[in-house]
Amino acid sequence: MPERLIASKRAAARKKDPATQDAEARYRRIESAAYFIAENDGFRSSATHYWIMAEQQLAAQLGEIGV
């Protein structure tokens, strides 16, 4: 029985709206980048500061803003 539940959840995950998938992928990319930025900085600033830096970095990489 649990196997069916797991399979149905996987199927539902594959059927997600592409915009939702894109938003989730973007979130994960920002999250990862923010961690590495913080790590390189020795975690001396706030998580919000690193998050904003990661958002700006990703936007620049995607050509959404000028560098």
Secondary structure, DSSP 4 states (H G I P E B T S, - for coil): -HHHHHHHHHHHHHTS-HHHHHHHHHHHHHHHHHHHHHHHTTT-S-HHHHHHHHHHHHHHHTTSS--
